Amino acid sequence: MSYMPPKVWTPNDMGTKFDSINRPTAGARYEKTLPKGDKPYQLYSLNTPNGKKVNIILEELKALGLLDYDAFKINILDGEQFGSGFVAINPNAKIPALVDNTADTPISVFESGAILLYLAQKYGKFLPKNPTDHAQMLSWLMWQMGSAPFVGGGFGHFYAYAPTPIEYAINRYAMETKRQLDVLDKHLSEREYMVGEYSIADMAIYPWYGALVLGDLYIGENDYAKYDASKFLGVHEYQHVIRWATTIKNRKAVAWGEKVALSPID
């Protein structure tokens, strides 16, 4: 046995690029006022899978002429999420965060799923009106929020970002990621979208699982090997997910959402 947990855990460097920002404490670490544009909505984010979810709904609603927004980049590797201005709108110090300035008092919303639901409800778009489909949409939205950490914080971290490959960890999270892909594949074998129509459930799930099966997630090189998650996980097995992901990717607003230009905050 190479590691024995101590009786009381204490933080230490783990040999990753995230060491400089990871701490077991919350709150602002320095004073920083966030910039503000002149559009009704202000987005503070990064074009990660979680960030792209919100980009997509903003672009979908913008394409319908319902809103406009300014977008600012929060560079998480530089610790910009710990500035006082950002922590004030998201105490959890994670991207994305949105400020709605359409009312007399600005409204801050954080957590990608919450932002999707907030905007969809406000504008009455991308929410199935059929009660059964609406319930299913909520279920799949919450499924994504609860499941994706296994793909990102679990599989992605140990497969692509950990300082050394750990067989047990990679096997554990690869197993769960493939199980989730199989859940989606079976579900999508009988329908075009996650529910009866294109909805925020599709917007939430696509940047994670769609990007994964299309070969756009966790591909690169670390200190010890090249990695390609789509090949490693055998995503060709999930043809229904690939068909669905391709359909979503081909939407104009999704294409715009995946490459939103984010202005630096300083």
Disulfide bonds with the S-S distance in Angstrom:
none
